[in-house]
Amino acid sequence: MQTIISLDKINPVAQNLQRALNCQLVVPETKKFRDNETYIRIKTDLSNHEVLIVQSLYYPQEFHLFQVLNLAYLIKRLGATSIKLIAPYMCYSRADRDILGGEAVSLLTVLSLIKASPINELIVVDLHNPSAIPDEISKKLKISNVLPTKSIKNFLSATVGEIDSEWSVVAPDKGAEYRAKELAELLKIRYTSFEKHRDPITGTVNLRNIDDVNIIGTKVILIDDMVTTGNSLLQVVKILKKKKIQKVCVIVTHSLTNNLIEKFQDTKIDILASTLSVPSEISKIDITPDLLDTISF
């Protein structure tokens, strides 16, 4: 028997998957004690169940991560035969390497904790840098990185209508170019990217070789994996407007802030949206279609 377990009473990703897979959805009983330690209880018999935990690891990251690990050990003790974790947003995904020397590679710590738990498989959505997953982890823990390409296409079709040759997909930097390429191939349009430099100490972002970016058409889908301050995307949008782009749709997978609508209100962009991976004011895109392509019960 298949069971989805979500720690959140209102979890649109879990609810959408439950409807699509036609299986039961269990929400454990949880509470916090006065010292902030947490309590979890599941009253459902999970003997011989295949369990899919659906929990995004956004802020507060450490809390959500511990809750998932604690939940996995409980599910195993209750008799589940397999445990998969769908973490639409993977915490610490940007801390994937030691740049300055002596820095913690926090993504490795998180993945090591998951690998050591009863979780058999990890499914993430649009990991910041999939190539950063070390072999020592991937050999022992099956990890699937899902790009929400089909979901974004469905959303755009429902909001802007037909995507024709006047459209291009643009990535804000070379690191995001593969995302733009995959979406462009699905939409059968062109793609390109800017070149971005981020100061490793101050975090200041500057775009380079702006005049070399050749955008075909008058409509752009600007795509990226995550947004925190929105400053980088805002720079790109202003440049696109200077290049006489008439329509701009900004699509990100993970929105980690709640002031983007205000920040972009003077840019006259047409769409500002993210997936449902993290709750935010712009979270609109259902990622079920892409997740279903990866989940195997």
MOPE-V799860 format. One record per helix or strand. SS is the DSSP state (h for helix, s for strand). FROM is the first residue (numbers start at 0). LEN is the number of residues. If there is no record, write none. Layout:
BEGIN
((SS | FROM | LEN) (SS | FROM | LEN))
END
This chain:
BEGIN
((s | 1 | 4) (h | 11 | 10) (s | 23 | 3) (s | 28 | 4) (s | 37 | 4) (s | 49 | 5) (h | 60 | 17) (s | 81 | 6) (h | 105 | 11) (s | 120 | 5) (h | 129 | 3) (h | 134 | 4) (s | 141 | 5) (h | 148 | 11) (s | 166 | 5) (h | 173 | 14) (s | 189 | 4) (s | 194 | 4) (s | 204 | 4) (h | 209 | 3) (s | 218 | 9) (h | 230 | 12) (s | 246 | 9) (h | 259 | 5) (s | 270 | 5) (s | 282 | 3) (h | 287 | 5))
END
